[in-house]
Every structure is written in structure tokens, then in C-alpha cells.
Amino acid sequence: MFLPLFLSEKVKGVAHNDTFSTPFVQAKGVFKIHFVIKNKDTTMQKSQLNPKMSVLLAIIVMVASMRLINSSCIHPLSNFTPIGAMGLFGGAYFSQKWKAFLFPILTLLISDLVINNFIFEGKYGVMYSGWYWIYGIFALIVFLGSWIIQKVTFKNVLVAAIVASLSHWLLADLTVWIGGGTDLRTGGPLSRDWQGLVQCYVQGLPFLKNFLMGTLFYSAIMFGAVEYAKVYYPKAVLA
């Protein structure tokens, strides 16, 4: 509804559907004009999908799809996924931290359930052994995103990606060694000594490389998209 400028300034902050009066001065005296403000778009807005939620769902699908594609067999490219980038992304952009932690963990859970129960047909059970360690590591990546990327810059995102990848490599491979992982040289279990631990880290280097490259690649896409939207499409930026 159109209001003259001097009247529109008077009605700021009035709730929708409220009826109010404002004086209107003319030469013959003072009289009142009654206005009723109605939110004509309420029904339409309620029926539309929240743009922020649509962005979240799109990224979750992308993350799950990439994991599914790379999980059909064991190879170094299995770690070239956007999971690490998503942890950093959630930690950096979500103002409500419970959403930042829920986002990557929910993505992991959905994709893990599909991978274990459909691609591997339950060979490793509903969830793989030691899954809780991996979820803890990704929670740490979310924290690193919120701590290091307090301001989105190329340097901060690069540093966060490197720190997150190194943390994932050190902690994830440590859990492999603790759990009696396989020595790829012999096909037997890793020895329970310093040499076995070193071998575990060495044979995990190809996965570290691809995890880092995947984190950098998808971070460039995700952070770049949001920063671009902040300039040209501010309403689409995640909270």
C-alpha cells in the first residue's frame, strides 16, 4: 500500500493487520484517516521454501553424492570429497553453532548409512568400526572453521584447510593404528610400536594429499559462492 512519505515515517514498526490513526492536517482543520496494514504476501511466503534451507539441502546432496561416487572402491581418490570444506564452511558462516556442527555431521551420517548398507551391502555393519572417532574429528574441523575463519579471506581459508587436513590425517590414522589396521607392505596388521605407527602415517599420505586437495577445491567453490552472493544477492547469504 502506498503512503505519502510523511505518513510512512509515522507507521514504522506497526504490526501487520493493526489498525491505527494518524492526523492529517488540511486548511479546513484536523481530521483522522484510518489505515489497515495487511501482509498480502503471508500465504505466499509460508508456502515457499526458505532460501537458506534450500542452499543447505543442495550442498548436503552434493556432498553425499561425491562420497557415494568415491566410495564404490578403496583408492586414494576416496578422500577427494567436500566433507572437510563443509566442516570449515559450517563453522565459518553459521551464527548458530549447533547448526554448524549439525550440518557436516548430518551429511556424514546420511552418506555413511547409504554407503554401508547399500554400496557395501552391510559388509561392515550399519556403521563402520570406529565411526565415532571420525565424527569427533569432523566436529573438530567445524571448530577450526569457526576459530580460524573469523573473517573470510583467502589466507584464512587456506590456513584452515591445511590445519584441518593435517588434523584429520594425524587423528584418523592414529585411530587406524590403534584399531589394528593393515600394513599395506605385508598384508598383516600394523606392528604395535613406533615403526608401525610411522608406517600407518606413511601409507596414509596419498589420502592426506587428496583430502587437502578436495578441501581446497570445494572451499574455493563454497566460500567463493557465498562471498559473491553477499555482494550481488545478499538475501541468499547463509546466516
C-alpha positions as CSV (number, residue, x, y, z in Angstrom):
1,M,0.0,0.0,0.0
2,F,1.4,3.4,-0.9
3,L,1.7,6.1,1.8
4,P,2.9,9.6,1.5
5,L,6.5,10.0,2.8
6,F,5.5,11.9,5.9
7,L,2.8,9.3,6.8
8,S,5.0,6.3,6.1
9,E,7.5,7.6,8.6
10,K,4.8,7.5,11.3
11,V,3.8,3.9,10.8
12,K,7.2,2.2,11.0
13,G,7.2,-0.7,13.5
14,V,3.4,-1.2,13.5
15,A,2.5,-4.9,13.4
16,H,0.8,-6.3,10.4
17,N,-3.1,-6.3,10.5
18,D,-3.1,-3.5,13.1
19,T,-5.5,-0.6,12.7
20,F,-4.2,2.8,13.7
21,S,-5.0,6.5,13.2
22,T,-2.8,9.4,12.2
23,P,-3.6,13.1,12.0
24,F,-3.8,14.7,8.6
25,V,-3.7,18.5,8.5
26,Q,-5.6,20.4,5.9
27,A,-6.6,24.1,5.6
28,K,-10.1,23.4,7.0
29,G,-8.9,21.7,10.1
30,V,-7.6,18.4,11.5
31,F,-9.2,15.0,10.8
32,K,-8.2,11.4,11.1
33,I,-7.6,8.9,8.4
34,H,-7.7,5.2,9.4
35,F,-5.3,2.7,7.8
36,V,-5.3,-1.1,7.9
37,I,-2.0,-2.7,7.1
38,K,-2.2,-6.2,5.8
39,N,0.5,-8.6,4.9
40,K,-0.6,-9.6,1.5
41,D,2.3,-12.0,0.9
42,T,1.9,-14.0,4.2
43,T,0.3,-17.0,2.5
44,M,2.8,-17.0,-0.4
45,Q,5.8,-16.7,1.9
46,K,4.7,-19.6,4.1
47,S,4.3,-21.8,1.0
48,Q,7.8,-21.0,-0.4
49,L,10.9,-23.0,0.6
50,N,13.2,-21.0,2.8
51,P,16.2,-20.0,0.5
52,K,18.7,-20.7,3.3
53,M,17.3,-24.2,3.8
54,S,17.3,-24.8,0.0
55,V,21.0,-24.0,-0.1
56,L,21.7,-26.3,2.8
57,L,19.8,-29.2,1.2
58,A,21.6,-28.6,-2.2
59,I,25.1,-28.8,-0.5
60,I,24.1,-31.9,1.5
61,V,23.1,-33.7,-1.7
62,M,26.3,-32.7,-3.4
63,V,28.4,-33.8,-0.5
64,A,26.6,-37.1,-0.2
65,S,26.8,-37.7,-4.0
66,M,30.5,-37.1,-4.1
67,R,31.1,-39.5,-1.2
68,L,28.9,-42.1,-2.9
69,I,30.8,-41.8,-6.2
70,N,34.2,-42.2,-4.5
71,S,33.2,-45.0,-2.1
72,S,32.5,-47.7,-4.6
73,C,36.1,-49.0,-4.2
74,I,39.1,-48.2,-2.0
75,H,41.6,-45.9,-3.7
76,P,43.4,-42.7,-2.9
77,L,40.7,-40.6,-4.6
78,S,38.3,-41.8,-1.9
79,N,39.4,-38.8,0.2
80,F,38.8,-36.2,-2.5
81,T,35.5,-35.1,-1.1
82,P,33.9,-31.8,0.1
83,I,33.4,-33.1,3.7
84,G,36.4,-31.2,5.1
85,A,35.3,-28.0,3.3
86,M,31.8,-28.4,4.6
87,G,33.1,-28.5,8.2
88,L,35.0,-25.3,7.7
89,F,32.2,-23.7,5.8
90,G,29.7,-24.5,8.6
91,G,32.0,-23.3,11.3
92,A,32.7,-20.0,9.5
93,Y,29.2,-19.0,8.3
94,F,26.6,-20.3,10.7
95,S,25.9,-17.8,13.5
96,Q,24.1,-20.6,15.5
97,K,26.8,-23.0,16.3
98,W,24.5,-26.0,16.8
99,K,23.7,-25.7,13.1
100,A,27.4,-25.5,12.2
101,F,28.0,-28.8,13.9
102,L,24.8,-30.5,12.8
103,F,25.4,-29.7,9.1
104,P,28.6,-31.8,8.4
105,I,27.7,-34.5,10.9
106,L,24.3,-35.0,9.3
107,T,25.9,-35.2,5.9
108,L,28.3,-37.8,7.2
109,L,25.5,-39.8,8.8
110,I,23.3,-39.9,5.7
111,S,26.2,-40.8,3.4
112,D,27.6,-43.3,5.8
113,L,24.3,-45.1,6.1
114,V,23.9,-45.3,2.3
115,I,27.5,-46.4,1.7
116,N,27.5,-49.1,4.4
117,N,24.0,-50.5,3.8
118,F,23.7,-50.2,0.0
119,I,27.1,-49.9,-1.7
120,F,28.8,-52.4,0.7
121,E,25.5,-54.2,1.4
122,G,26.1,-54.3,5.1
123,K,29.5,-55.9,4.9
124,Y,30.8,-53.7,7.6
125,G,27.6,-53.4,9.6
126,V,25.2,-50.5,9.8
127,M,28.1,-48.2,10.7
128,Y,31.8,-49.0,10.3
129,S,34.1,-49.7,13.2
130,G,35.4,-46.6,15.0
131,W,32.9,-44.3,13.3
132,Y,32.6,-42.2,16.5
133,W,36.2,-41.2,16.2
134,I,35.7,-39.9,12.6
135,Y,32.6,-37.9,13.7
136,G,34.7,-36.4,16.5
137,I,37.4,-35.3,14.1
138,F,34.8,-33.6,11.8
139,A,33.4,-31.8,14.9
140,L,37.0,-30.6,15.4
141,I,37.1,-29.3,11.8
142,V,33.9,-27.3,12.4
143,F,35.6,-25.8,15.4
144,L,38.7,-24.9,13.4
145,G,36.5,-23.2,10.8
146,S,34.8,-21.0,13.5
147,W,38.2,-20.3,15.2
148,I,40.5,-19.6,12.2
149,I,38.0,-18.2,9.7
150,Q,36.5,-15.4,11.8
151,K,36.9,-13.3,8.7
152,V,36.6,-14.9,5.3
153,T,39.9,-14.2,3.4
154,F,42.0,-16.3,1.1
155,K,44.7,-16.6,3.7
156,N,42.3,-17.7,6.5
157,V,40.6,-20.3,4.3
158,L,43.9,-21.6,3.1
159,V,45.4,-21.9,6.6
160,A,42.2,-23.5,7.9
161,A,42.2,-26.1,5.1
162,I,45.8,-27.1,5.8
163,V,45.3,-27.3,9.5
164,A,42.0,-29.3,9.1
165,S,43.6,-31.7,6.7
166,L,46.7,-32.3,8.9
167,S,44.5,-32.8,11.9
168,H,42.3,-35.3,10.0
169,W,45.4,-37.2,8.8
170,L,47.1,-37.3,12.3
171,L,43.9,-38.3,14.2
172,A,42.2,-40.6,11.7
173,D,45.4,-42.6,11.0
174,L,46.1,-42.8,14.8
175,T,42.7,-44.5,15.2
176,V,43.6,-46.8,12.4
177,W,46.8,-47.8,14.1
178,I,45.1,-48.2,17.5
179,G,42.4,-50.4,15.9
180,G,45.0,-52.7,14.4
181,G,45.0,-51.5,10.8
182,T,46.6,-53.3,7.9
183,D,50.2,-52.9,6.9
184,L,50.0,-52.5,3.1
185,R,53.5,-53.8,2.7
186,T,52.8,-57.2,4.2
187,G,49.1,-57.5,4.3
188,G,49.2,-58.2,8.0
189,P,48.3,-56.0,10.9
190,L,50.5,-52.9,11.7
191,S,53.1,-53.6,14.4
192,R,52.2,-52.2,17.8
193,D,55.3,-50.0,18.1
194,W,56.7,-46.7,16.7
195,Q,57.6,-48.3,13.4
196,G,54.1,-49.5,12.9
197,L,52.7,-46.0,13.7
198,V,55.1,-44.3,11.3
199,Q,54.1,-46.9,8.6
200,C,50.4,-46.1,9.3
201,Y,51.1,-42.4,8.7
202,V,53.2,-43.0,5.6
203,Q,50.7,-45.2,3.8
204,G,48.0,-42.5,4.7
205,L,49.9,-39.8,2.8
206,P,48.1,-40.3,-0.5
207,F,44.8,-39.9,1.4
208,L,46.1,-36.8,3.1
209,K,47.0,-35.3,-0.3
210,N,43.6,-35.9,-1.8
211,F,41.8,-34.8,1.4
212,L,43.7,-31.5,1.3
213,M,43.1,-31.0,-2.5
214,G,39.4,-31.8,-2.0
215,T,39.1,-29.4,0.9
216,L,40.8,-26.6,-1.0
217,F,38.8,-27.2,-4.2
218,Y,35.4,-27.3,-2.5
219,S,36.3,-24.5,-0.1
220,A,37.0,-22.3,-3.1
221,I,33.6,-23.1,-4.6
222,M,31.6,-22.8,-1.4
223,F,33.3,-19.8,0.2
224,G,33.5,-18.1,-3.2
225,A,29.8,-18.6,-3.9
226,V,28.7,-17.1,-0.6
227,E,31.1,-14.1,-0.8
228,Y,29.8,-13.5,-4.3
229,A,26.2,-13.7,-3.1
230,K,26.9,-11.3,-0.3
231,V,27.7,-8.6,-2.9
232,Y,25.1,-9.4,-5.6
233,Y,22.4,-11.5,-3.8
234,P,22.6,-10.5,-0.1
235,K,19.3,-12.2,0.8
236,A,20.7,-15.6,-0.3
237,V,23.7,-15.5,2.1
238,L,23.6,-18.1,4.9
239,A,23.1,-16.9,8.5
